[in-house]
């Protein structure tokens, strides 16, 4: 509804003109001329009487100003979580979990996931891409920053990696500030000072600060030991927990543009190290030919000769498997659901207790019990026989190496925790 009032010659000064909008009609179109004239006269008389009084009541001279108290905001709902990009737990601990939000910082639970508290708010960055807890010292926690995907121009870069030695109470920035996005952090189970960072890079321009970085002194110094080219970063990294000299890495050539994600090229590939990440070998012998897109990898802890690679290809397949420690490979699945929208979510993890068990996360969870030949759990169903927790638009998973029925899946709405006792808990940060 639009209202207009005229006090002098049919018009009010612009400073006191009052307009109230309606969808399709104004009050002028429904009121008679006599009604409008009477209304204008009343308004003019009212303003004529009130304006002088207002002017007289205004105090003169300098006035004392007061500062209002700071605003206090209170959460009013609704209960909905944002994207959770990363997760870490502690083997055998059913109470402690860390969740990293895409742009919401780092959160920790010590009550089995029923409540989470922010523990990273005093840092300069809130985009969390990777979390790792040292297997030999659960007080040592590493965090890699930057959203670990390329899907839109609003994705947030990070400023390197952080380390806590008191279970997240305090943090120290450990460098690698220009790596842009950290997709994975791997810690030597036998040496908490031996850490590997899988850096994707910023993605929107060529840069040198990407690939795999290695430290042996707890992050005081870093060496970039795997570098493909200035358009290719690291997208997946796995270590043999029984032999930390063996690492498997996936690389991803990608260019992020405002109008598109240009995924794929000759830089994407699978690499193997047998000397604790000092040197790397580009693998072939059964792996798909380039151009390839995003790649994630995993080494089966129960049988490190068994390795898996989840590879974004146009039509060559989706899952490759090696049964001889990476020497040769064969495609075991052509299921396109496993690599759908790979730039946003592509994740593979071997069951710690069963080399034939492998978890794949994409738009939904998928699980294979036969070495990747067939997968169940599509469309948000339970990831049987692993457990009851599910996810949608899934990003990362953590499987307890002491009990694979205890695991966590993260997605666009938060996280799902399989308690290990046949039940699941939904978490919305």
Buried (B, 14 or more C-beta within 10 A) or exposed (E): EEBBBBBEEEEBEEEEEEEEEEEEEBBEEEBEEEEBEEBBEEBBEEBEEEEEEEEEEEEEEEEEEEEEEEEEEEEEEEEEBBBBBBBBBBBEBBEBBBBBBBBBBBBBBBEBBEEBEBBBEEBEBBBBBBBBBBBEBBEBBBBBBBBBBBBEEEBBBBBBBBBBBEBBEEBEBBBBBBBBBBBBBBBBBEBBBBBBBBBBBBBBEEBEBBBBBBBBEBBEEBEBBBBBBBBBBBBBBBBBBEBBEBBBBBBBBBBBEEEEBBBBBBBBBBBBBBEBBEEBEEBEEEBBEBBBBBBBBBBBBBBBBBBBBBBBBEEBBBBBBBBEBBEBBBBBBEBEBBBBBBBBBBBBBBBBBBBBBBBBBBBBBBBBBEBBEEBBBBEBEBBEBBBBBBBBBBBBBBBBBEBBBBBBBBBBBBBBBBBBEEEBBBBEB
